[in-house]
Amino acid sequence: MRLAAVGSEAASLSGWLAWDMGNHGSARARYGAAVNAARSAGDPLLTAYQVGSLASFEAHAGNGVQALNLTGRARRALRGRSPAVADAWMSSIEALGHAAAGDRRSADKALVRSRKAAEGLLEQEAPPPWPWVFSFTAEKVAAHRVTCGAWLGLPDWVLSDDVGALATGHAKQRALLLLDIASGHLAAGRVEGAFAVATRALEAGLKYRSGRIVERARALRRSLALSSPPRVVRDFDERLHGVYL
């Protein structure tokens, strides 16, 4: 059983690395292997975590309905015995699923649940249970709200939480959030501000050789159609030219 749990963790890491390189097919296969290994280990908490991780991947891939189906499976794996950190985390992934499906109201409700659960964690002194290595904070909820706002085209969601959102996560996560913030600026009609922020994210993507960040940068650029783009956009295009990640 312990070997299966270790195998699940290794497969999940492999899935994340494939996702970061922009290889969705391999990422999905590795996350699926992580779920199967967690089930073989007989660990409901690990199973819920790995199914939730796959749900997060599917939400970011734009498959909102599938993400929501997976979060439902993750919750059922816990059989009603969900630690607060798991509830906060899964509620945030449900918000992403609703946002990917274009459902603003349900996304907002899920974010409210996530924030409430995250705030409750502040009152607990015990560390989060494995496989959660770190607690789920209000800043992480803010980061998910920024992403939901970017997907839903809601600049008020994006720009109201941008500072708190950037206070969490590693460099690659912050770069992805910068691209969400850039989307918020673009939705508000702030083209130059959007691409000034996006350029910072792109530089991080190139530095860390993250195909996922670079592809997101390309998607942002495709969303702008101007016959005569400003200099900051032309510079952005020049930076992207010849990049193969």
C-alpha positions in Angstrom: 0.0 0.0 0.0 2.8 2.4 0.8 4.5 1.7 -2.5 1.2 2.5 -4.3 1.0 5.8 -2.4 4.5 6.7 -3.4 3.7 5.8 -7.0 0.7 8.0 -6.9 2.7 11.0 -5.7 5.4 10.3 -8.4 2.7 10.1 -11.1 1.1 13.3 -9.9 4.4 15.2 -10.1 5.0 13.8 -13.5 1.6 15.0 -14.6 2.3 18.5 -13.3 5.6 18.6 -15.1 3.9 17.5 -18.4 1.3 20.1 -17.9 3.9 22.8 -17.3 5.5 21.8 -20.6 2.2 22.2 -22.4 1.8 18.4 -23.0 -1.9 17.9 -22.1 -2.1 14.3 -23.3 0.8 13.1 -21.1 -0.5 15.2 -18.2 -3.9 13.7 -18.3 -2.5 10.2 -18.5 -0.1 10.7 -15.6 -2.8 12.3 -13.4 -5.1 9.3 -14.2 -2.3 7.0 -13.2 -1.9 9.0 -9.9 -5.6 8.5 -9.2 -5.5 4.7 -9.9 -2.4 4.3 -7.7 -4.1 6.3 -4.9 -7.1 3.9 -5.1 -4.8 0.9 -4.9 -3.2 2.4 -1.8 -6.7 2.4 -0.2 -6.2 6.0 1.0 -9.4 8.0 0.6 -7.7 11.3 1.4 -4.9 10.7 -1.2 -7.6 9.6 -3.7 -9.6 12.8 -3.2 -6.4 14.9 -3.6 -5.4 13.2 -6.9 -8.9 13.3 -8.3 -9.1 17.0 -7.3 -5.7 17.6 -9.0 -7.1 16.1 -12.2 -10.2 18.3 -11.8 -8.0 21.4 -11.6 -6.2 20.4 -14.7 -9.5 19.8 -16.6 -10.8 23.2 -15.5 -7.7 25.0 -16.8 -8.1 23.0 -20.0 -11.5 24.5 -20.4 -13.5 21.4 -19.6 -15.7 22.8 -16.9 -18.3 20.0 -16.8 -15.7 17.3 -16.5 -13.9 19.3 -13.7 -17.1 19.5 -11.8 -17.8 15.8 -12.2 -14.4 15.0 -10.9 -14.7 17.3 -7.8 -17.9 15.4 -7.1 -16.0 12.2 -7.2 -13.3 13.6 -5.0 -15.8 14.6 -2.4 -17.5 11.2 -2.5 -14.1 9.5 -2.0 -14.0 11.2 1.4 -17.3 9.7 2.4 -18.4 12.8 4.2 -15.3 13.1 6.3 -13.6 16.0 4.6 -10.9 18.0 6.5 -11.4 21.7 6.4 -8.3 22.2 4.1 -9.7 19.7 1.6 -13.1 21.5 1.6 -11.5 24.9 1.0 -9.3 23.5 -1.8 -12.1 21.6 -3.5 -14.5 24.5 -3.3 -11.9 26.6 -5.1 -11.6 24.0 -7.8 -15.4 23.8 -8.1 -15.3 27.6 -8.7 -12.8 27.1 -11.5 -15.1 24.4 -13.0 -18.1 26.7 -12.9 -16.0 29.6 -14.4 -14.8 27.3 -17.2 -18.4 26.5 -17.9 -19.3 30.2 -17.9 -21.4 30.1 -14.7 -20.6 33.3 -12.8 -23.2 32.8 -10.0 -22.1 29.3 -9.1 -18.4 30.2 -9.3 -19.1 33.1 -6.9 -20.9 30.8 -4.4 -18.0 28.2 -4.6 -15.5 31.0 -3.9 -17.5 32.2 -0.9 -17.5 28.6 0.5 -13.8 28.3 -0.1 -13.0 31.6 1.6 -15.1 30.7 4.6 -13.4 27.3 5.0 -9.9 28.9 4.5 -10.7 31.5 7.2 -11.7 28.8 9.5 -8.3 27.2 9.1 -6.7 30.2 10.7 -8.3 29.1 14.0 -6.7 25.7 13.9 -3.1 25.2 15.1 -2.7 21.7 13.7 -0.8 21.3 10.4 -2.9 20.3 7.4 -3.2 16.5 6.8 -1.0 14.8 4.2 -1.1 15.0 1.2 -1.7 18.7 1.7 1.7 20.1 2.5 0.7 23.7 3.0 -2.5 25.1 4.4 -5.1 26.7 2.1 -5.1 30.5 2.8 -7.4 33.4 1.9 -4.6 34.5 -0.5 -5.0 31.3 -2.4 -8.7 31.9 -2.7 -8.0 35.3 -4.0 -5.8 33.7 -6.7 -8.6 31.4 -7.8 -11.0 34.4 -7.9 -8.6 36.2 -10.2 -8.4 33.2 -12.5 -12.2 32.8 -12.5 -12.6 36.5 -13.2 -10.2 36.3 -16.1 -12.1 33.3 -17.6 -15.5 35.0 -17.1 -14.3 38.4 -18.5 -14.9 40.1 -15.2 -12.2 42.8 -14.7 -13.6 43.8 -11.3 -12.9 40.3 -9.9 -9.4 40.3 -11.4 -8.3 43.7 -10.4 -9.8 43.8 -6.9 -7.9 40.7 -5.8 -4.7 41.0 -7.8 -2.4 42.1 -4.9 -3.5 39.4 -2.5 -3.4 36.8 -5.2 0.3 37.5 -6.0 1.3 37.0 -2.4 1.1 33.3 -2.8 2.5 30.5 -4.9 5.8 29.9 -6.6 7.3 31.9 -9.5 5.4 30.0 -12.3 2.1 30.3 -10.5 2.6 34.0 -10.1 3.4 34.3 -13.8 0.1 32.5 -14.7 -1.7 34.9 -12.3 0.0 37.8 -14.0 -1.5 36.6 -17.3 -5.0 36.4 -15.6 -4.4 40.0 -14.4 -3.4 41.0 -17.9 -6.7 39.6 -19.1 -8.5 41.7 -16.6 -6.8 44.8 -17.8 -7.6 43.9 -21.4 -11.3 43.3 -20.5 -11.3 46.8 -19.0 -9.9 48.3 -22.2 -6.4 48.9 -20.8 -4.3 47.5 -23.6 -1.0 49.0 -22.7 -1.4 48.0 -19.0 -2.4 44.5 -20.0 0.7 43.9 -22.1 3.0 45.5 -19.7 1.9 42.9 -17.1 1.9 40.1 -19.7 5.4 40.9 -20.7 6.6 40.2 -17.1 4.8 36.9 -17.2 6.3 36.0 -20.5 9.8 36.7 -19.3 9.2 34.3 -16.4 7.9 31.7 -18.8 11.0 31.9 -20.9 13.3 31.9 -17.9 11.7 28.8 -16.5 11.1 27.2 -19.9 7.4 26.8 -19.2 5.4 25.9 -22.2 2.2 26.4 -20.3 3.0 30.0 -19.5 4.2 30.7 -23.1 1.0 29.2 -24.6 -1.1 31.3 -22.2 0.8 34.4 -23.3 0.0 33.5 -27.0 -3.7 33.0 -26.1 -3.8 36.4 -24.5 -2.2 38.0 -27.7 -4.7 36.2 -29.9 -7.6 37.7 -27.9 -6.5 41.2 -29.1 -7.3 42.2 -32.6 -6.0 45.7 -33.5 -4.8 46.8 -36.9 -2.3 49.2 -35.3 -1.3 47.8 -31.9 0.7 50.1 -29.5 4.5 49.7 -29.0 4.2 47.5 -25.9 2.2 45.0 -27.9 4.6 45.0 -30.8 7.5 44.5 -28.4 5.5 41.5 -26.9 5.1 40.1 -30.4 8.8 40.4 -31.0 9.6 38.6 -27.8 7.3 35.8 -28.7 8.7 35.4 -32.2 10.9 32.4 -32.6 10.0 30.9 -29.2 9.5 27.1 -29.4 8.4 25.8 -26.0 
